[in-house]
Amino acid sequence: MSPTRLRSILQRTVGQGYFPHQLAFLIDNPIRRLLITPETLADRLPLTPSSRVLEVGPGSGYFSVEIARRVPDGHLELFDLQPEMLEKARQKIEAAGFRNVGYTEGDAGELPFGETEFDVAFLVAVLGEVPDKLGCLRSLYRVLRPAGTLAFHEHHPDPDFSPLQRLRTLVEGERFAFLQSWGWFWNYTATFRKSSPPDP
Ligand SMILES: C[S@@+](CC[C@H](N)C(=O)[O-])C[C@H]1O[C@@H](n2cnc3c(N)ncnc32)[C@H](O)[C@@H]1O
């Protein structure tokens, strides 16, 4: 491993940069089910069999297989900065037999998808890692259909953890209306609805 890569991995322990794919075993740890299971998160999203769903920062796909299972006639798009993470997620999803999933690499500060393409978008332990958070939220607003749902799950231990009130201030400032939250201050899911643009 190069010294630069090693430095970037070590920086993560103090909350700088993005979560490196070399540590994916930590987010795949079965003990994580005590905090949040993929089934619980999926139950909190307004999914129908034909939903079009965007998962930003899926990492190695801890949640993705269950979401793909819930949208058999729809589509799940995985979008991550690290191709290695997308590859790990792809292996899990293909092993489970799902073909309704797309894989796109890039920076969430500017999502490369069409307007109103998705019904639901969600991020788990990701927003804190994205340098351009406002760009990310504005992109999410653009790619969600009118009244589409945007969901976040945040939990500790995560050096980039965002408390619910701080998240709400940020997200509501970008024309999303708060819908509901579940869990506790250190382990919560929050959902928002895309509001209509103001009248000209
Ligand atoms: C802590 S991991 C969480 C992975 C997954 N959501 C989970 O909870 O198991 C954060 C993920 O977000 C991705 N990520 C971080 N910054 C990003 C950015 N600017 N654009 C796209 N993905 C990003 C990382 O590559 C990593 O896969």
The ligand as a Tripos MOL2 file, in Angstrom:
@<TRIPOS>MOLECULE
LIG
   27    29     1     0     0
SMALL
NO_CHARGES

@<TRIPOS>ATOM
      1 C1        -19.0260    5.2770    5.7240 C.3       1 LIG1
      2 S1        -19.2600    4.6160    4.1100 S.3       1 LIG1
      3 C2        -20.9620    4.1340    4.2340 C.3       1 LIG1
      4 C3        -21.3140    3.0610    3.2380 C.3       1 LIG1
      5 C4        -22.7820    2.5870    3.2970 C.3       1 LIG1
      6 N1        -23.6950    3.6740    3.0880 N.3       1 LIG1
      7 C5        -23.0620    1.9190    4.6050 C.2       1 LIG1
      8 O1        -23.6230    2.5820    5.4970 O.co2     1 LIG1
      9 O2        -22.7020    0.7550    4.7550 O.co2     1 LIG1
     10 C6        -19.3570    6.0920    3.1130 C.3       1 LIG1
     11 C7        -19.4300    5.8130    1.6160 C.3       1 LIG1
     12 O3        -19.6790    7.0690    0.9520 O.3       1 LIG1
     13 C8        -18.8270    7.1980   -0.1630 C.3       1 LIG1
     14 N2        -18.5680    8.6120   -0.4050 N.ar      1 LIG1
     15 C9        -17.9260    9.4780    0.3940 C.ar      1 LIG1
     16 N3        -17.8590   10.6920   -0.1600 N.ar      1 LIG1
     17 C10       -18.4900   10.5870   -1.3630 C.ar      1 LIG1
     18 C11       -18.7340   11.5090   -2.4180 C.ar      1 LIG1
     19 N4        -18.3130   12.7890   -2.3630 N.pl3     1 LIG1
     20 N5        -19.4060   11.0740   -3.5020 N.ar      1 LIG1
     21 C12       -19.8380    9.7740   -3.5830 C.ar      1 LIG1
     22 N6        -19.6170    8.8620   -2.6090 N.ar      1 LIG1
     23 C13       -18.9530    9.2630   -1.5110 C.ar      1 LIG1
     24 C14       -17.5660    6.4520    0.2400 C.3       1 LIG1
     25 O4        -16.8240    6.0550   -0.9000 O.3       1 LIG1
     26 C15       -18.1450    5.2690    1.0240 C.3       1 LIG1
     27 O5        -18.4150    4.1990    0.1720 O.3       1 LIG1
@<TRIPOS>BOND
     1     1     2 1
     2     2     3 1
     3     2    10 1
     4     3     4 1
     5     4     5 1
     6     5     6 1
     7     5     7 1
     8     7     8 2
     9     7     9 1
    10    10    11 1
    11    11    12 1
    12    11    26 1
    13    12    13 1
    14    13    14 1
    15    13    24 1
    16    14    15 ar
    17    14    23 ar
    18    15    16 ar
    19    16    17 ar
    20    17    18 ar
    21    17    23 ar
    22    18    19 1
    23    18    20 ar
    24    20    21 ar
    25    21    22 ar
    26    22    23 ar
    27    24    25 1
    28    24    26 1
    29    26    27 1
@<TRIPOS>SUBSTRUCTURE
     1 LIG1         1 GROUP 0 **** ****
